[in-house]
């Protein structure tokens, strides 16, 4: 197995959590706006986990045995089963799970504390993106690219996950997913630049970048996982694109709020919404966090209003189905965060249960 220098663990940001001083067990954040969801069938979750782990270990050789606990702690099967409750079948959930694992591998090993760095990130992300949208060259350079790609576990995972996704969906969905993964990579690069400069983005800048470095790649494939195709003229309609942008922002702010204490432990400073608010608006730690909750709630309300407007402006069964599936992913994403006791804790200044 060959790894780029430095990584210490796929999913190590999801290491099993022990509550520490200043923290309390994770649960739905008091005051956060959300919708309750049903728990997925445990047997289905277990089978998705089994399949994706078999793929990660034996097909793409993504991580060594000592990383197994961290991989398991993430809860990939539960994440995709919560996010895609109307999935067309096990193969569709499996494809979504592989994409999620590959995205996390790129983030962990190339961007974050466990082998990643803001320095040189552009080259690493360019290589990763080429696993999704291959470049064409001439001999011997094309073979040199292929050799390097195969030597990088996150790149192998990206390539294999996209191939599995390809087998289940239409070219137009594949192309939109690649586009949204490019958006994700753009967000990673912007955040790396802020880190190198030692800059804290303004709240307006932060809310902008969180529509790029976001869960949008998971949202944009809800039709593919559901076994249908939303036509391009509907998907690309400005009203639906507003819905996408707000859903991506809302779900990513959920991550900011639930990962807040975890990011405080990180050896490298993390910028999240509460940190940006505190830095630029001069609020206390507690007041900045509570304001971040309010901003999340405002985004959620706007998302729901824009989704209702899209349903009215673009009536039809496919649009209605797609909007339901996007909303289900938003709700499932929150519930996965709010109940992931192996990954998250909450700050102790929040009201206790």
Secondary structure, DSSP 8 states (H G I E B T S, - for coil): ----TT---TTGGG------TTEEE--S-TT----------HHHHHHHHHHHHHIIIIIS--S-GGGHHHHHHH-HHHHHHHHTTT-S-HHHHHHHHHHHHHHHHHIIIIISTTT--STTHHHHHHHHHHTTS-----TTHHHHHHHHHHH-HHHHHHHHHHHHHHTTS-HHHHHHHHHHHHHHHHHHHHHHHHHHHT----HHHHHHHTTTSSSHHHHTTHHHHHT----HHHHTSHHHHHHHHHHHHHHHHHHHHHTHHHHHT-SS----HHHHHHHHH---HHHHHHHHHHHHHHHHHHHHHHHHHHHHHT-SHHHHHHHHHHHHHHHHHHHHHHT-TTT-EEETTS---
